[in-house]
Amino acid sequence: MKLIEQIERINRMHELIKHRRTGTPQELAMKLQLSTSMMYKIMEELRLKEVPIEYSKQLRTYHYSRPFLMNIRLDFRLVDDEELPAMKKVSVCR
């Protein structure tokens, strides 16, 4: 799986969990265009990183059991030569 696709899926999963709109595990997998087993693998990875994800059978959705913030981003843009000196701490490709 490509890195950017994976990040986008995890961000989408986070939004669905945050708003309690995942549906059942099978529905969530469909929303993310994943197999159910792959969705469970991602959930397990997140739980190993101490992400407080739980499933409510009554509400039929995943949710966070405690307040939780997730922020995964990749930003790409061209940089002007004048900006380079101010970007010493940022990885810039030439």
N, C-alpha and C positions, 0 to 999 in steps of 0.2 A: 504494500500500500504506500502510495506517495505521501511524503511528509506533509505537504500543504493540504492535501485532501484529509489526512488524519486530523490535523489541527482544526480544520473547518468542521469536521464531524464532531469532534469533542466540544467545540464551541456551541454547535447546534444542540448537542445532547445537554450541555449545561443550561442553555436557555429553556429547553423543554422541562428539565428537572426543576429549575428555579421557579417556573410558572405552573408546575404540577400538571403538565400536559403531555406526558409521555405515552399514556395508555399502558396496555399490557407489555410485557417484554417483547412479544412478537410484533406488536404494533410499533413499538419504539424501533426495533430493528428495521422494519419496513420504512419508517420515516427517515432513518439514517442510511437507507439503501445498503444494509448489511445483513449477513446471516444472523440468526438468533445466537448461534454459538460465538460468533465474532463480537457481537454486542456484549455478551456475558464476559468475554475476555477483557474487553475495554473497561467494563464496570469493575472487574476484579483488580485490574491495574490501578484504577482510580482509588479503590478502597485500600489497596496496599500503600498508597500515598496519603492515607488518612482522610480521604474525601468522605464526609458523612452522608453517604447515599443509603436510603432505605426504600423499601417498596411497601405500599399500603394496598392490601388486598381489597379493603373496603372502598377506597377511592380509585383503585385500579390505575395507580400512577406511582412513579418514583418521585421522591422528594428529598430535600436535605433535612436531616434531623437536627441540625444546628445551623446558625447563620454561617454562610460560606461565600467566599469570593474567589472566582477563578478568572484569570486574565491571561489569555494566550494570544500573542500577536506576532505577526511578521510584517514589517513595513519595508517596502522597496521604493526607491525613487532616485532619479539622477541628481547628482550633486555638482554645484558650480565650483570652479577652482577657488573662488574667494571663500567658500564655506569650509574648505579642507583644514586650514589651521585651527579652527574652532572645534574640529571633530577628532581630536587626538585620541579620545577614549572610545571611539566608535569604530567598528570594523568597516573599512571602506575598500572596495575592490577597484583597481585601475585597469 
